[in-house]
Amino acid sequence: MLVHPEFDPIAFSLGPLAVRWYGLMYLIAFGLLFVLGRLRIAGGSPSVPPRFTVRDLEDLLFWGVVGVVVGGRLGYVLFYRPGHYLANPLEILALWHGGMAFHGGLVGVLVAMALFARRRGWPFLAVSDFIAPLVPLGLAAGRLGNFINGELWGRATDLPWAMVFPQAGDGIARHPSQLYQFAGEGLLLFALLWLYSARLRPLGAVSGLFLLGYGVLRFVVEFAREPDAFLGLLGAGLSMGQWLSLPMIAAGLSLMASAARRGGVQEGS
């Protein structure tokens, strides 16, 4: 049985400014997206929209940062603790207390990409097909931040790699579900999308694979992740994360089916 090492949540300090690991992981995530995007542009990847430049990538990254932060926070407020924040509305702005939801962040990014695509005159799916393969390594960084913080731990298990999280305060050996998500939604999904998008695909196919892949991987790993104490399991014995993943799976299947029917239509057309 393993024991979580209880890392210091503060990575380093610059005078009175304390830089936390989780915030640092957000910076790493956006940095990875920028580096990978530049590689795709320089390499002439077929998933890059026509006339898309590094300047466009910089602008899109700015829009994406706003979408992630605003959407992730509002998603947590609305999906997970609406009653609490309705009674304490000023706490919505207290980002330093934690509380971000991936599914809300995804909605925020989709809105940001839609606005960006409209201003540039590109099809929305051309932009989302370019961005989708760049996202999973950023998700991996976020899950690593969860593990360092000792939060979002898994359910009880007696597997050899079970881990006690002192932060839980119960001494129970649990799944290190943060590392499952790091490996699945992060590394595995990245490899799948990077290889799939290396060839010319019908418009929307790469975006559909991202939604389908993330939705399935998140749905499966939720069986090993401890539900939020203030929510527990919901209808049909599923967690909130699983219920929110089902629309992603449906949307991913729909996009891939539509792309298959348009087989001859290429990226950005």
N, C-alpha and C positions, 0 to 999 in steps of 0.2 A: 504494500500500500504506500502510495506517495503522499507527500504533504506539500501544499502550495507554499512557496518560499516567502510569501507576503512582501513583495517588492514595495519599495517606497513609491507611492503614486507620483511623487515629484521627480522628474528626470534630472533637472538641474535648476539652479537659481541664478538670475542676473540681478544682483542687488536685491531690491524688494520684490522683483518679479519672479514668481515661481512658475516654471514651465512643467506642466503635468504630462505624463506619458500619453494619456488619451488624446490631449490636444496635439501633442507632437505627432501622433499617428495620423491625425487628420491632415497635417502638413505633409507628411510622407505620402499619404494617399493622393493628394492633389499633385505632388511632385512627380509621382510615378505616372499618373495620367498624362502629365505634360511631356515627360520624357518618351513614353511609349507612343504618344500621338506624333511627336516629331519624327520618331523612327518610321512610323507608317507613312508620313508625308514624304520624307526623304527617300524612302524605298519605293515610292510609287505604288503603294498597296491598292488593290482594286476596291477596297472599302472606303477610300478617301473620296469625298465628293469632288466634282470637277472644279478647278480653280480654287481649291481650299488651301490656304496658306498658314504658315506658323502664326501670323497675326490673327487670323480667324480662330486658331486654336487658343490663343491667349484670351481673346474676347469670350469665347465659349466657356473657357475655364472660369472666368470671372462670373459669368451668369450661372454656371453650375455650382460654384461655391455658395452663392446667395440661395439658390434653390435647395441645396442640401441642408443648409443651416435652418432656413425658414421652414421648409417642408418637414425636415426631420423633427424639429421642435414641435410644430403644430400637429404632426402625426402622433407624437407621443401624448400630447395634451388631449387630443380628440379620441384616439383609439384606446389609450390605456388608463388615463386618469381624468376624465372630463369633470367628474363631480368635485374632485379636489381643486382643480384649477378654476372652476366656476366660482368656488367659494374664496379662492385666493388668486385673483387674476394677475396681480403684479408678479407672482412667482413664475409666470410664463416667461418672463424676461431673464430669470435667474439661471442662465445656461451653465454657470459654474457649479450648480448643484447636480448636474447630470440630467439625463432624460432625453434621449433621441430615439426615433423609430426609423428603421430602414425603409419600411414601406411608405412612410410619410416623406422621407428624403427622396425616394424614387419619384413620387408624384411631383415634388418640388423641382427635381431635375427635368422631368418631362415637360413641365410648364416652361422652364427656362429654355430648354432646347426648342420648344415650339415657337417661342418669341424670337429666339435667335434665328431659326430657320426662316421665319416669316420676314424678318428684317433683311436677310441676305438673299431671299428669293430661292432658297433650296427646298426640295421636298423634305418634310419632317423625317421620314424614314431613312433618307440618305444620311442625315446628320446622326440619327440614332444608331444606324448600322456602323458608322465610323466610331462612335463613342463606346458602344457596348463591349468590345473586346478590351478596352482600356480600363474598365471599371473593376473587375474582380480582384486585382492585386491591391487596389485601395480598400476593398472590403476585407481582404486578408489582414491588412494593417490594422483596421478597426477591431477585428476579432482578437488580434494579438494584444491590442490595448485593453480589451475586456479581460483577457487572461492575466495580464500584468496587474490590473486593478483587483483581480480576484472577485469579479462580479459576473452575473449571468451564468452561474455554475450549473452543472447538470443534475440529473436525478440520481438517487442512490443506486449503487451497483457493487457487485463483488468481483468485477473483472480485474485482472492483474494490474492494469494501469489506472485503477480507480485512485482518486485523489481527494484528500481531505482539504477543504477550504476553510481555514480558521475564520474567515470573514463571515461564514454562515453561522458560526457560533453553536453548532450542534455535534461536531466531531464525526459526522457521517461521511463515509467514503462515497464519492460521486463521480459521474462521468465528467471528464474535462471537456465539456461540450464546446467551449470556446475554441479549442484546438480542432475539434471535428469541423466546426464551421470555417476555421482558418484553412483547413486542408480541402474541404469540399467546395464551399461557395467562393473560396479564394483561389487556391492553386489549381484544383481540378477544373473549375469553370474557366479560369484564365487559359489554360492549355487547350481546352476544347474550343473556345471561341477564337483564340489566336490562330489555331490551325484551320478552323472552318472558314474564317474570313480571309485567309491567305489566297483563296481562289475567288473568282468572280461569282457572285451569288445574286439571285433575284432580289429586287428591292423588298426589304422587310424581313428577309430570311435570318439575317444575323441578329436583328433585334428580337425576333421571335424565339430564336434559340437561347438568347440571354434570359428572357422572361421564363421560358419553359425550364431551362437548366437551373436557374436560381430558385424558382418556385418549388421544383421537385426536391432539390437538395435541402432547402430550408425546411420543407414539410417533413422530410425524413428525419433530419437531425433534431427536430423539435421533440421527437419521442424520447430523446436522451437528455433534453434540456429541462430544467426545473421551471415550471410555469411561474409567472410573477405572483408573489404571495397575495397581492391585493386583487388578483383576478382569478387565479386558479385555472382549472380547465373549464371550457365553455361547452356549448352544445355538441353532442356526439362524442364527448370526451376529448375534444381537440382543443389545443391552445389558441390564443389570439394570433400568434405567429402563423399557425397552420391555416386558420380561417382567412388571414390576409394573403396567404400564399396561393390559395385556390384560384382567385381571380387572375393572378399572374400566370398560373399554369394554363388556364382557359385562354387568356389573351395570347400567350406564346403559341399554343396549338393553332389558334385562329390565324395568327400572322404567318406561321410557317405553311399552313394549308393554302392561304392566299398567295404566298410567294411561289409555291409549287404550281399553282394554276397559272401564274404569270411566268412560268419558267424561262421564257425568252427575254423578259424585261430585266435589264441590268441595273446595277447600282447607279443612283443619281439620275436615272432617266425619267 
